[in-house]
Amino acid sequence: MPQSRDNLERQLSLATKAREACANHLKEMGVDEKGLKKQPAWKSANATCRQLSRRLQRVAKKEQLTVEVAARKAAAESGDAEE
């Protein structure tokens, strides 16, 4: 079942906040910026953000395709009506 854009955007904002909170926690523990990429908790949070970003990109492509199909149908109907 496809998810709506609003739902995905909300999930992405929550996931981004969770990733930033994880990064801040790890930095407080003494992990530097490069070391974050080696931490399993940060890697998991980052993977969730990437996954949701990809889903949003696919939703945008599908929305664009739907608009193009509707435009083609409207053009085809107007072309049939003229004949």
N, C-alpha and C positions, 0 to 999 in steps of 0.2 A: 504494500500500500504506500503510494508516494506521500511524502510529507509536504506540508505547505511551506512557502517561503518564510512566513512569519514565525512558524514553529522552529524552523532550522536556524533562523537568525537569532532567536531567543536562546536556543541551545548553544549556538556558537559563542554568544556573549557570555553565557555562564561558564562554558569550557575555557574561554580565554581568561576569565577571572580566576578560575581554579588553577590554570597553568601559572598565572602571575603570582598567586598566593603560594604555590609550591616553590616557585623560583625564589621568592622572597624568604621563605622558610629555609631553603637550602643555603641561600647566601648568608643568612644569620648563623648557620652552622659552620660557615667557613668555606663553602664551595665557591670557586670563582666562576666567571661567566663561561669559560670553555669547559669547565667541569660539569656544568649542568647537563650537557649532552650525554654524559656517561651515567647519570643518575636514573634508575628505573622509574621512579615516580614522575620525574619531569618528562621522560621519554613517553610514558603512557599518556600524560596530559597533553603533550604536544601532538601525539598521534591522533587523539580525539579531535583536537582543533583542526588538524589537516583533513581528517575524514569529513568533518562537517563542512569545511570550506569546499571540498570537492563536490559534496552533495549540492551545495548552493550553486556552484558553477553549472552542474547538470540541470538544476531547476531553471536557471537563467537560459540555458540553451533550449530547453524544452519550451519555455514561454516564448522565446523568439521564434521557434519553429511553428508554434501554434498561431502566432500572429501572421507569419508568412503564409501558412496554409489558408487562413481565413481571408487574407488579401487575394490569394490566387482564386479561391472559390468565388469571392465577390467579383473579381475581374471576369471570370468565366461566366457567371450569371448575367453580368451586364453585357457581355459580348453576345450571349444567347438572346437576350431581350432586344438587342438592336436588329437582329436578323429577322 
